[in-house]
Amino acid sequence: MSRIALTAGVLAVWLLGVWGMWRGWRARVARTAIADLPVAPEVPGADLVQPLIGLYLGTTAADGWLDRVAAGRLGERSSGWLRVVPTGVLIRRPSYDDLFIPAGTLESVRTDKGHAGRVVGADGVVIVGWRHGGRRLDTGFRGDDRGGHAPVCAAISGLVPAQSRQPAKESQ
């Protein structure tokens, strides 16, 4: 009888933990709610540089590299590829909706050692700074081939409007 009670107690604690995590994630989604994301153009245009294949690390608030934006599934990691086109930055995520960052909303681009809780080493992540719905956001992407980071950063930098440029941040 005591074994059954102990099993029931462990199961109850586990269920309480799962319920708490679910409520916490729902609260984060509500707290990080953002306006509808821009839709990628059907024909985005020719790539300005070779697409970067790798891992989408997520989108965070610009002032907090660990503060993921849960709304719109922007905080979830996914394999994918980053394309720089004349109209902006297009991140294809096979598991989720594509993320399109129009050129007019871009503020900065840099490489860093980590993003959204993932640390990969010096210049291991491309961080795209942009503005959406009055909020400054950072989107991180780690290319499988780090040699592609510099050309991608240069191409994105060419799209950043002069009046929107933000000074480069120091690494975390």
VEXDREN-2710 file (C-alpha; in Angstrom, 1 decimal):
% VEXDREN-2710
k/r/px/py/pz
1/MET/0.0/0.0/0.0
2/SER/2.8/2.4/0.8
3/ARG/4.4/1.8/-2.6
4/ILE/1.1/2.8/-4.3
5/ALA/0.9/6.0/-2.2
6/LEU/4.6/6.8/-3.0
7/THR/4.0/6.3/-6.7
8/ALA/0.9/8.4/-6.6
9/GLY/2.8/11.2/-4.8
10/VAL/5.6/11.2/-7.3
11/LEU/3.2/11.2/-10.2
12/ALA/1.3/14.1/-8.6
13/VAL/4.5/16.1/-8.1
14/TRP/5.5/15.4/-11.7
15/LEU/2.1/16.5/-13.0
16/LEU/2.3/19.7/-10.9
17/GLY/5.7/20.5/-12.4
18/VAL/4.4/20.0/-16.0
19/TRP/1.4/22.1/-15.3
20/GLY/3.6/24.9/-13.8
21/MET/5.9/24.8/-16.9
22/TRP/2.9/25.0/-19.2
23/ARG/1.5/28.0/-17.3
24/GLY/4.9/29.7/-17.3
25/TRP/5.2/29.3/-21.1
26/ARG/1.7/30.6/-21.6
27/ALA/2.5/33.7/-19.5
28/ARG/5.7/34.3/-21.5
29/VAL/3.7/34.1/-24.7
30/ALA/1.2/36.7/-23.4
31/ARG/4.1/38.9/-22.0
32/THR/6.0/38.9/-25.3
33/ALA/3.0/39.3/-27.6
34/ILE/3.9/41.2/-30.8
35/ALA/2.0/42.5/-33.7
36/ASP/1.5/40.3/-36.7
37/LEU/4.7/39.6/-38.4
38/PRO/5.5/40.8/-41.9
39/VAL/4.7/38.2/-44.7
40/ALA/7.5/37.3/-47.0
41/PRO/6.9/38.3/-50.6
42/GLU/6.0/35.4/-52.9
43/VAL/8.9/36.2/-55.1
44/PRO/11.5/37.7/-52.7
45/GLY/14.1/38.3/-55.4
46/ALA/17.6/37.0/-56.1
47/ASP/19.9/36.2/-53.2
48/LEU/22.5/38.9/-52.6
49/VAL/24.9/36.3/-51.2
50/GLN/25.0/32.6/-50.8
51/PRO/22.2/31.5/-48.4
52/LEU/23.5/30.4/-45.0
53/ILE/22.3/26.9/-43.9
54/GLY/22.3/26.2/-40.2
55/LEU/20.3/26.7/-37.1
56/TYR/17.8/29.4/-36.3
57/LEU/18.4/30.1/-32.6
58/GLY/15.4/32.3/-31.9
59/THR/14.4/35.9/-31.4
60/THR/15.0/37.8/-28.2
61/ALA/14.4/41.3/-26.9
62/ALA/17.3/43.5/-28.0
63/ASP/18.2/44.3/-24.4
64/GLY/18.2/40.7/-23.1
65/TRP/20.0/38.0/-25.0
66/LEU/18.3/35.3/-22.9
67/ASP/14.7/36.9/-23.0
68/ARG/13.2/34.8/-25.9
69/VAL/10.1/36.1/-27.6
70/ALA/7.7/33.2/-27.3
71/ALA/4.9/34.7/-29.3
72/GLY/4.7/33.7/-32.9
73/ARG/6.9/30.7/-32.1
74/LEU/9.9/33.1/-32.6
75/GLY/11.6/31.7/-29.5
76/GLU/11.9/28.1/-30.7
77/ARG/15.0/26.8/-32.3
78/SER/14.8/25.2/-35.7
79/SER/17.0/24.1/-38.6
80/GLY/16.8/26.3/-41.6
81/TRP/18.5/28.7/-43.9
82/LEU/19.0/32.5/-44.0
83/ARG/18.6/34.3/-47.2
84/VAL/19.5/38.0/-47.8
85/VAL/17.3/39.4/-50.6
86/PRO/16.9/43.0/-51.9
87/THR/13.7/43.4/-49.8
88/GLY/15.1/42.1/-46.5
89/VAL/16.2/39.0/-44.6
90/LEU/14.2/35.8/-45.1
91/ILE/14.7/32.9/-42.6
92/ARG/13.2/29.7/-43.8
93/ARG/12.2/27.3/-40.9
94/PRO/10.9/24.0/-42.2
95/SER/9.2/23.2/-38.9
96/TYR/7.6/26.7/-38.5
97/ASP/6.4/29.7/-40.5
98/ASP/9.1/31.6/-42.3
99/LEU/10.4/34.8/-40.7
100/PHE/10.7/37.8/-43.0
101/ILE/12.5/40.9/-41.7
102/PRO/11.9/43.8/-44.2
103/ALA/14.9/45.9/-45.1
104/GLY/13.2/49.0/-43.6
105/THR/13.0/47.5/-40.2
106/LEU/16.7/46.4/-40.0
107/GLU/18.8/48.3/-37.4
108/SER/22.1/46.3/-37.1
109/VAL/23.9/43.1/-37.8
110/ARG/26.9/41.6/-36.0
111/THR/28.5/38.3/-35.1
112/ASP/28.6/37.2/-31.5
113/LYS/29.5/34.2/-29.4
114/GLY/26.0/33.3/-28.4
115/HIS/22.3/34.0/-28.5
116/ALA/19.1/32.9/-26.7
117/GLY/21.0/30.7/-24.3
118/ARG/23.2/29.0/-26.9
119/VAL/26.9/29.8/-26.7
120/VAL/29.0/28.5/-29.6
121/GLY/32.2/30.5/-29.5
122/ALA/33.7/33.7/-31.0
123/ASP/31.8/35.0/-34.1
124/GLY/29.7/31.8/-34.1
125/VAL/26.3/33.5/-34.4
126/VAL/24.9/36.1/-36.8
127/ILE/22.7/38.5/-34.8
128/VAL/20.2/40.6/-36.9
129/GLY/18.8/43.6/-35.0
130/TRP/15.4/44.9/-36.1
131/ARG/12.4/46.8/-34.9
132/HIS/8.8/45.5/-35.0
133/GLY/5.7/47.0/-33.4
134/GLY/7.8/49.5/-31.4
135/ARG/10.1/46.8/-29.9
136/ARG/13.7/46.3/-30.7
137/LEU/14.5/42.6/-31.4
138/ASP/17.5/40.5/-32.1
139/THR/17.3/37.3/-34.2
140/GLY/20.1/34.8/-34.0
141/PHE/21.3/32.3/-36.7
142/ARG/24.2/30.0/-36.5
143/GLY/25.5/28.9/-39.9
144/ASP/26.9/25.4/-40.4
145/ASP/29.8/27.1/-42.2
146/ARG/31.1/30.1/-40.2
147/GLY/32.9/31.3/-43.4
148/GLY/29.5/32.4/-44.6
149/HIS/28.9/34.7/-41.7
150/ALA/31.0/37.6/-42.9
151/PRO/29.4/37.8/-46.4
152/VAL/25.9/37.6/-44.9
153/CYS/26.7/40.3/-42.4
154/ALA/28.1/42.6/-45.1
155/ALA/25.0/42.0/-47.3
156/ILE/22.6/42.7/-44.4
157/SER/24.6/45.8/-43.4
158/GLY/24.1/47.2/-46.9
159/LEU/20.3/46.9/-46.4
160/VAL/20.2/48.7/-43.0
161/PRO/18.8/52.2/-43.6
162/ALA/21.3/54.9/-42.5
163/GLN/18.8/56.5/-40.1
164/SER/18.1/53.2/-38.4
165/ARG/21.7/52.1/-37.7
166/GLN/22.4/51.2/-34.1
167/PRO/25.9/51.1/-32.7
168/ALA/27.4/47.6/-32.4
169/LYS/26.9/46.0/-29.0
170/GLU/29.7/44.4/-27.1
171/SER/29.7/40.6/-26.9
172/GLN/27.8/39.0/-24.0
END
